[in-house]
């Protein structure tokens, strides 16, 4: 699966923990989690998303104060936005140390 490969590429010290039947990825803090929407979309929920570049065209705010989402609707979207998704995950990883609630 290409998403796992992408996570492995950026996951310098990411630790995967399953909670609520969802995979959560941590560094010192929670960086993101993955959720499947009922309509089949794959959602990457970036826990420090409010600290990321809000001009990023793939970031979506869905009913959360701090979390921003990348909604992957299909493999075409994933492949077309691969490098932007990778850069966004790298930015989330870089800012995770400074994230606090």
C-alpha positions in Angstrom: 0.0 0.0 0.0 1.5 3.4 -1.1 0.4 5.3 2.0 2.4 2.9 4.3 5.4 3.4 2.0 5.0 7.2 2.3 4.7 7.0 6.1 7.8 4.9 6.2 9.7 7.4 4.0 9.0 10.4 6.4 8.7 8.4 9.6 12.1 9.1 11.0 11.1 8.1 14.5 7.4 7.6 14.2 5.9 5.0 16.5 2.6 3.4 15.5 0.0 2.7 18.2 -3.5 1.4 17.6 -6.2 3.1 19.7 -9.9 3.1 19.1 -9.1 0.6 16.3 -7.3 3.4 14.4 -3.5 3.7 13.7 -2.0 6.7 15.5 1.5 7.8 14.7 3.6 9.4 17.4 7.0 11.1 17.7 7.2 12.8 21.1 3.6 13.8 20.7 0.8 12.4 18.5 1.5 13.5 14.9 -1.5 12.1 13.0 -3.9 9.2 12.8 -5.6 7.5 9.9 -9.4 6.9 9.7 -11.6 5.5 7.0 -14.7 7.5 6.3 -18.1 5.8 5.7 -18.0 6.9 2.1 -14.7 5.1 1.5 -12.4 8.2 1.8 -9.2 7.7 3.7 -8.6 10.6 6.1 -5.2 11.6 7.5 -5.9 13.6 10.6 -3.0 15.9 11.5 -3.1 16.6 15.2 -1.2 19.8 15.0 -2.8 20.9 11.8 -3.7 24.3 13.0 0.0 25.1 13.2 0.6 24.1 9.5 0.5 26.3 6.5 -3.2 27.1 6.1 -2.7 28.0 2.5 -2.0 24.3 1.8 -4.7 23.3 -0.7 -5.1 19.8 0.6 -5.7 20.7 4.2 -9.3 20.7 5.4 -10.7 21.7 8.7 -13.6 19.4 9.8 -15.1 20.3 13.1 -11.9 20.4 15.1 -10.0 23.3 16.6 -6.5 21.9 16.2 -6.8 19.0 13.8 -6.6 19.5 10.0 -7.4 16.7 7.6 -6.1 15.4 4.3 -9.0 13.6 2.6 -7.8 11.0 0.1 -10.8 10.2 -2.0 -9.1 7.8 -4.4 -5.7 6.6 -5.6 -5.7 9.2 -8.4 -5.8 12.0 -5.8 -3.1 10.3 -3.8 -0.8 9.9 -6.8 -1.4 13.4 -8.1 -0.7 14.9 -4.7 1.9 12.5 -3.4 4.7 15.1 -3.0 2.3 17.6 -1.4 1.0 15.0 1.0 4.6 14.0 1.8 5.7 17.6 2.4 2.6 18.2 4.6 3.4 15.1 6.7 7.0 16.2 7.0 5.8 19.7 8.2 3.5 18.0 10.7 6.3 15.9 12.0 8.6 19.0 12.3 6.0 20.9 14.3 4.9 18.1 16.5 7.4 18.9 19.2 6.0 22.3 19.7 2.3 21.3 19.7 0.5 21.7 23.0 -3.1 22.0 23.9 
